[in-house]
Each structure stands twice: as C-alpha cells, then as structure tokens.
Amino acid sequence: MSLPHVAILTVTTNAAGHLGRYFDALEGVTYPNWSLTIVDNASTDGSAEISRARRPSATFVQNDANLGFTGACNRALLALRDTPSVDYVLFLNDDTEVTPAFLEPLVEFAGVRTLVAPKTYLAGREGLLDDAAGEFDWWRGAWKHKLLGRKESPEDNRPRQIDNANLSCLLVPRQAFHEVGLLDDAFFVYYDDTDFCRRAAEKGYRILYEPRSVVFHQKGATLGGQFSPFGCYYLSRNRPYLMRKHLPFGRFAVFWAYYMGTRAVRMALWFARGRTDLVAATLGGVRDFLLGRMGARR
C-alpha cells in the first residue's frame, strides 16, 4: 500500500534572503511521497528564479501582483483540492527549516477529518518556541497562554488536541478544502489561519499537535513581523475582523472595549519611544476595519 501523497504548498514574496535555508532543509526530507507547489507573489528579488533553479520538479504559479498569503494559497488550492492523487496539503512558510523526519509523524497522526501541526521552534534561538500551535482565547482574540519565545515545558512534548495552529506549517486533508472552503481573502495575511481552524472545527474537523515533528521558523523573515508598520496594520485590522466574524454582537462588544483599550496603551508607549510609524499603521488598520476595507491595503 502506497504512502499518502503530501502536496507541500509554499508562498514566496521577496524571500531570496532565506530561500536557500528553506530548500537546503527540504532536500533532507525522508518521507518519500511528497510534491511541492510554489506560488510567487510578484517577487522582485529573484525569488522565483531561485525556486525554479533549486526545485525544477516543483509546480510553479507566478502571480503578476502580490495577492497576499491568502490569495496566493487559494490560487494553488483551487487546483490541489480537485487533484485525486493528493491526500494532504501541507502549508509551509518559505522562512521555515524542516527537520528530515518531520513529515512521517504528521502523516501518521493525520486522517480524513484530522489536521496536524508540528512543534515549532524559533530558528537560531535554541529551545525557544514559536507561537504556532495551541489554544485561542475568543474573549481577547489572542493565544490563551504565552507561546512566543517561551522555553518548552513537558506539556510541549505531549501529543494532544488543540484548537488553533498557524499555517506556517499545518497538514490538512484535501477534502477539507471542499467542506471548509478556501482561505478568507479578506485577511490578505495574518489571522487567516485562526479563521480557517475555527471553520474547520465547526465542520467537525479536529486539530492535533504532534511534537515528534519538528520545524524551525525564522519569525517575520518575509513580512517583517508584528512590530513593523506592515505587521501592525494587518494585525490591527484583521484581529477585530476575525472576532466580529465568529462572535455574537455582545461578545464582540466586550472584545472591542478590551481591544481599543489595549491598543491605546500600546500606541502611547510607541509614541513615547518615537515609533510614530507603528502608531500610524495601527490607526490605519483600525480605521480600515471600521470602514470595511479588507484585502490588500489601499
């Protein structure tokens, strides 16, 4: 009996600086039945050329404009979800470095109604975790427990069911894209993964965490991270959009009061430190949420 076919899906956006490490790691993968689809978001730094040279057997999709993470993924998913030979789609960021045997435990844990996330460390920061898998607090719109930059505990080495995982690395059965749908293009980037996990759970799918699978993530290598103007804008806009989408009005009102209070404190601290760029990006994100301006920033 042949092993399930895993279609790895990666989006590249001006990623030339770290694509070498990404492809070096892929070359060591021991799981035999996988393929690679790369969607390039109109990169101008040679990312597409690097990808074609390093993995000529991959399927390439070239966008004429930056469609964001969601738009780029959806272009590939439209084809992958209707490809019978594909059993699972593995979302994998271009700033990750996988370990050779990371796929075997994911496939072993997976099922037709089961998504699986690995244990993810921050690259170059030994023993410190990325905020890639865990529980989401639907009152605050944030992880229930601090994950980013935390040292691992015994609990982090225990397989278990979770309710939220990043799409930096997540194995999803192909059929889910028929039942759950594609990524919500309104996000463009950030919080699209939490939205997808929530919708999957509502359709009866479960998400498992498998710590035997290990991945390293260069947090923010492509987009600049949450403390860049780009990150502040999309995070500030998309977080309330996520909550409004999934919560009744009363619950959302409680979140909104908490959210605006914490944003005010954060912007005051940034202003005192001279980071007016982050203040402007945050205000722009909140404004565009209120105006319903979603998708790519206008």
Rosetta blueprint (number, residue, H / E / L):
1 M L
2 S L
3 L L
4 P L
5 H L
6 V E
7 A E
8 I E
9 L E
10 T E
11 V E
12 T E
13 T L
14 N L
15 A L
16 A H
17 G H
18 H H
19 L H
20 G H
21 R H
22 Y H
23 F H
24 D H
25 A H
26 L H
27 E L
28 G L
29 V L
30 T L
31 Y L
32 P L
33 N L
34 W E
35 S E
36 L E
37 T E
38 I E
39 V E
40 D E
41 N E
42 A L
43 S L
44 T L
45 D L
46 G L
47 S H
48 A H
49 E H
50 I H
51 S H
52 R H
53 A H
54 R H
55 R L
56 P L
57 S L
58 A L
59 T E
60 F E
61 V E
62 Q E
63 N E
64 D L
65 A L
66 N L
67 L L
68 G H
69 F H
70 T H
71 G H
72 A H
73 C H
74 N H
75 R H
76 A H
77 L H
78 L H
79 A H
80 L H
81 R L
82 D L
83 T L
84 P L
85 S L
86 V L
87 D L
88 Y E
89 V E
90 L E
91 F E
92 L E
93 N L
94 D L
95 D L
96 T E
97 E E
98 V E
99 T L
100 P L
101 A L
102 F L
103 L H
104 E H
105 P H
106 L H
107 V H
108 E H
109 F H
110 A L
111 G E
112 V L
113 R L
114 T E
115 L E
116 V E
117 A E
118 P E
119 K E
120 T E
121 Y E
122 L E
123 A L
124 G L
125 R L
126 E L
127 G L
128 L E
129 L E
130 D L
131 D L
132 A L
133 A E
134 G E
135 E L
136 F E
137 D E
138 W L
139 W L
140 R L
141 G L
142 A E
143 W E
144 K L
145 H L
146 K L
147 L L
148 L L
149 G L
150 R L
151 K E
152 E L
153 S L
154 P H
155 E H
156 D H
157 N H
158 R L
159 P L
160 R E
161 Q E
162 I E
163 D L
164 N E
165 A E
166 N L
167 L L
168 S L
169 C E
170 L E
171 L E
172 V E
173 P E
174 R L
175 Q L
176 A H
177 F H
178 H H
179 E H
180 V L
181 G L
182 L L
183 L L
184 D L
185 D L
186 A L
187 F L
188 F L
189 V L
190 Y L
191 Y L
192 D H
193 D H
194 T H
195 D H
196 F H
197 C H
198 R H
199 R H
200 A H
201 A H
202 E H
203 K L
204 G L
205 Y L
206 R E
207 I E
208 L E
209 Y E
210 E E
211 P E
212 R E
213 S E
214 V E
215 V E
216 F E
217 H E
218 Q L
219 K L
220 G L
221 A L
222 T L
223 L L
224 G L
225 G L
226 Q L
227 F L
228 S L
229 P H
230 F H
231 G H
232 C H
233 Y H
234 Y H
235 L H
236 S H
237 R H
238 N H
239 R H
240 P H
241 Y H
242 L H
243 M H
244 R H
245 K H
246 H H
247 L L
248 P L
249 F H
250 G H
251 R H
252 F H
253 A H
254 V H
255 F H
256 W H
257 A H
258 Y H
259 Y H
260 M H
261 G H
262 T H
263 R H
264 A H
265 V H
266 R H
267 M H
268 A H
269 L H
270 W H
271 F H
272 A H
273 R L
274 G L
275 R L
276 T H
277 D H
278 L H
279 V H
280 A H
281 A H
282 T H
283 L H
284 G H
285 G H
286 V H
287 R H
288 D H
289 F H
290 L H
291 L H
292 G L
293 R L
294 M L
295 G L
296 A L
297 R L
298 R L
